[in-house]
Amino acid sequence: MNTRKDIVDSVNKLRKHEQAADQALINAINAISTTITNSSLIEYEFRYKDDVTDPQYFGYEDPTGKWYIMRLTSDSIAEYYASTTSDIDTEWDNRAGFTYTTFRNAF
């Protein structure tokens, strides 16, 4: 039979685990936020979208002419990226033929 002290101890252990899990989540979010904030992608502006079809495509370009396309598929809800330094106005029509990869690999 559990005593009141045993129950209180168990609850306190659970709270410590919850606090540790919460802190781990906060640390992960902060790390991602820092990466995004420090990323050179902040300079990119939205240029094109094709959100009627599956997959959907979104094109972005920076002031120097570098660009990337994000592909979003409805079945996996995963984002894939392709990047290049050629002209986005010319390459946008070829978006379906690119090889897409993870954000980390593309940049």
ROPAKOL-537847 format. One record per atom (N, C-alpha, C): residue in three letters; x, z, y. Coordinates in steps of 0.2 Angstrom, whole numbers, padded with zeros to 4 digits, always signed. Layout:
BEGIN
ALAXZY/...
This chain:
BEGIN
MET+0004+0000-0006/MET+0000+0000+0000/MET+0004+0000+0006/ASN+0003-0004+0011/ASN+0006-0005+0017/ASN+0004+0001+0022/THR+0009+0004+0025/THR+0008+0009+0030/THR+0007+0005+0037/ARG+0004+0009+0041/ARG+0004+0006+0048/ARG+0011+0004+0051/LYS+0016+0008+0049/LYS+0022+0006+0052/LYS+0025-0001+0048/ASP+0023-0002+0042/ASP+0025-0008+0039/ASP+0022-0014+0042/ILE+0015-0013+0044/ILE+0012-0018+0047/ILE+0014-0020+0054/VAL+0016-0015+0057/VAL+0019-0016+0064/VAL+0026-0019+0064/ASP+0030-0017+0059/ASP+0036-0020+0058/ASP+0035-0028+0056/SER+0031-0029+0052/SER+0030-0036+0050/SER+0027-0040+0056/VAL+0023-0038+0060/VAL+0020-0041+0066/VAL+0026-0042+0071/ASN+0030-0037+0072/ASN+0036-0038+0076/ASN+0041-0043+0074/LYS+0042-0044+0067/LYS+0047-0049+0064/LYS+0044-0056+0066/LEU+0037-0056+0065/LEU+0034-0063+0066/LEU+0035-0065+0073/ARG+0034-0060+0078/ARG+0034-0061+0085/ARG+0042-0064+0086/LYS+0047-0061+0083/LYS+0053-0063+0085/LYS+0055-0070+0082/HIS+0052-0072+0076/HIS+0052-0078+0074/HIS+0049-0083+0078/GLU+0043-0081+0081/GLU+0039-0086+0086/GLU+0043-0087+0092/GLN+0046-0081+0094/GLN+0050-0082+0101/GLN+0056-0086+0100/ALA+0060-0086+0094/ALA+0065-0090+0092/ALA+0063-0097+0092/ALA+0058-0098+0089/ALA+0055-0105+0088/ALA+0053-0108+0095/ASP+0050-0104+0099/ASP+0048-0106+0106/ASP+0055-0108+0110/GLN+0060-0104+0109/GLN+0066-0105+0113/GLN+0069-0111+0110/ALA+0069-0112+0104/ALA+0072-0118+0101/ALA+0069-0125+0104/LEU+0062-0124+0104/LEU+0058-0130+0107/LEU+0060-0131+0114/ILE+0060-0126+0118/ILE+0062-0126+0125/ILE+0069-0129+0126/ASN+0074-0127+0122/ASN+0080-0130+0122/ASN+0080-0137+0121/ALA+0076-0139+0116/ALA+0076-0147+0114/ALA+0073-0151+0119/ILE+0068-0148+0122/ILE+0065-0152+0128/ILE+0069-0152+0134/ASN+0073-0147+0135/ASN+0078-0147+0141/ASN+0083-0152+0140/ALA+0086-0152+0133/ALA+0091-0157+0132/ALA+0089-0164+0133/ILE+0082-0166+0130/ILE+0080-0172+0131/ILE+0079-0174+0139/SER+0076-0169+0142/SER+0075-0170+0150/SER+0081-0172+0153/THR+0087-0168+0151/THR+0093-0169+0155/THR+0096-0176+0153/THR+0095-0178+0147/THR+0097-0185+0145/THR+0094-0190+0149/ILE+0087-0189+0149/ILE+0083-0194+0153/ILE+0085-0194+0160/THR+0086-0188+0163/THR+0087-0188+0170/THR+0094-0191+0172/ASN+0099-0189+0167/ASN+0106-0192+0168/ASN+0106-0199+0166/SER+0101-0202+0164/SER+0102-0209+0161/SER+0102-0214+0167/SER+0105-0219+0166/SER+0105-0225+0171/SER+0099-0228+0171/LEU+0094-0227+0166/LEU+0088-0230+0166/LEU+0083-0228+0172/ILE+0085-0223+0176/ILE+0081-0221+0181/ILE+0080-0227+0186/GLU+0085-0231+0187/GLU+0085-0237+0191/GLU+0081-0242+0189/TYR+0078-0243+0183/TYR+0074-0248+0181/TYR+0067-0248+0184/GLU+0065-0254+0185/GLU+0058-0254+0188/GLU+0054-0258+0183/PHE+0047-0256+0182/PHE+0043-0260+0178/PHE+0042-0267+0180/ARG+0042-0272+0176/ARG+0042-0279+0178/ARG+0036-0283+0174/TYR+0036-0282+0168/TYR+0031-0286+0164/TYR+0027-0281+0159/LYS+0021-0283+0157/LYS+0018-0280+0151/LYS+0014-0285+0147/ASP+0014-0284+0141/ASP+0009-0287+0136/ASP+0006-0282+0132/ASP+0001-0279+0134/ASP-0002-0273+0131/ASP-0009-0275+0127/VAL-0010-0281+0127/VAL-0017-0284+0124/VAL-0016-0285+0116/THR-0010-0286+0114/THR-0008-0288+0107/THR-0005-0282+0104/ASP-0004-0282+0097/ASP+0000-0277+0093/ASP+0005-0281+0090/PRO+0012-0280+0092/PRO+0014-0274+0096/PRO+0013-0276+0103/GLN+0013-0270+0107/GLN+0013-0271+0114/GLN+0021-0271+0117/TYR+0022-0275+0122/TYR+0028-0275+0125/TYR+0028-0273+0133/PHE+0034-0270+0135/PHE+0034-0268+0142/PHE+0041-0270+0144/GLY+0042-0273+0150/GLY+0048-0275+0152/GLY+0050-0272+0158/TYR+0057-0270+0159/TYR+0060-0266+0164/TYR+0066-0270+0167/GLU+0068-0269+0173/GLU+0074-0272+0176/GLU+0077-0268+0181/ASP+0083-0267+0181/ASP+0087-0263+0187/ASP+0089-0268+0193/PRO+0091-0265+0198/PRO+0093-0269+0204/PRO+0098-0274+0203/THR+0102-0273+0198/THR+0108-0278+0197/THR+0106-0284+0192/GLY+0100-0283+0189/GLY+0097-0289+0185/GLY+0098-0287+0177/LYS+0100-0281+0176/LYS+0100-0279+0169/LYS+0093-0277+0167/TRP+0091-0278+0161/TRP+0084-0276+0159/TRP+0084-0274+0152/TYR+0078-0272+0150/TYR+0076-0270+0143/TYR+0069-0271+0142/ILE+0067-0272+0136/ILE+0060-0272+0134/ILE+0059-0267+0129/MET+0053-0263+0130/MET+0051-0258+0125/MET+0045-0261+0121/ARG+0045-0261+0114/ARG+0040-0263+0110/ARG+0037-0257+0107/LEU+0030-0257+0107/LEU+0026-0251+0105/LEU+0021-0254+0100/THR+0022-0251+0093/THR+0017-0254+0088/THR+0012-0248+0087/SER+0006-0251+0086/SER+0000-0246+0085/SER+0001-0243+0078/ASP+0003-0246+0073/ASP+0003-0243+0066/ASP+0008-0237+0066/SER+0014-0237+0069/SER+0019-0232+0068/SER+0019-0228+0075/ILE+0016-0230+0080/ILE+0017-0227+0087/ILE+0024-0225+0088/ALA+0029-0230+0086/ALA+0036-0229+0087/ALA+0038-0233+0093/GLU+0043-0231+0097/GLU+0045-0236+0102/GLU+0052-0239+0100/TYR+0053-0245+0101/TYR+0059-0248+0100/TYR+0061-0252+0106/TYR+0068-0253+0107/TYR+0070-0255+0113/TYR+0075-0261+0111/ALA+0076-0266+0116/ALA+0081-0271+0115/ALA+0084-0272+0123/SER+0090-0273+0123/SER+0093-0273+0130/SER+0098-0279+0130/THR+0098-0282+0136/THR+0103-0287+0137/THR+0104-0288+0144/THR+0109-0292+0146/THR+0111-0293+0153/THR+0109-0300+0156/SER+0105-0304+0151/SER+0103-0311+0154/SER+0097-0310+0158/ASP+0094-0315+0160/ASP+0088-0316+0165/ASP+0082-0314+0161/ILE+0078-0308+0163/ILE+0072-0306+0160/ILE+0066-0311+0161/ASP+0067-0314+0167/ASP+0061-0319+0168/ASP+0061-0325+0163/THR+0067-0327+0161/THR+0068-0332+0156/THR+0067-0329+0149/GLU+0069-0323+0147/GLU+0069-0320+0141/GLU+0062-0317+0139/TRP+0058-0315+0144/TRP+0052-0312+0142/TRP+0048-0316+0137/ASP+0048-0322+0137/ASP+0044-0326+0133/ASP+0047-0326+0126/ASN+0053-0324+0125/ASN+0056-0323+0118/ASN+0056-0316+0115/ARG+0052-0312+0119/ARG+0052-0305+0117/ARG+0050-0303+0109/ALA+0046-0307+0106/ALA+0044-0306+0099/ALA+0050-0308+0095/GLY+0055-0312+0097/GLY+0060-0313+0092/GLY+0066-0309+0093/PHE+0066-0304+0097/PHE+0072-0300+0098/PHE+0072-0295+0092/THR+0078-0292+0091/THR+0079-0287+0086/THR+0078-0280+0089/TYR+0073-0276+0088/TYR+0072-0270+0091/TYR+0075-0264+0087/THR+0077-0259+0091/THR+0081-0253+0088/THR+0078-0247+0091/THR+0082-0241+0089/THR+0080-0235+0093/THR+0083-0235+0100/PHE+0080-0231+0104/PHE+0083-0230+0111/PHE+0090-0228+0111/ARG+0092-0224+0106/ARG+0099-0222+0106/ARG+0104-0227+0104/ASN+0102-0232+0100/ASN+0106-0237+0098/ASN+0106-0243+0103/ALA+0100-0244+0107/ALA+0100-0249+0112/ALA+0104-0247+0118/PHE+0104-0241+0119/PHE+0108-0239+0126/PHE+0114-0234+0124/
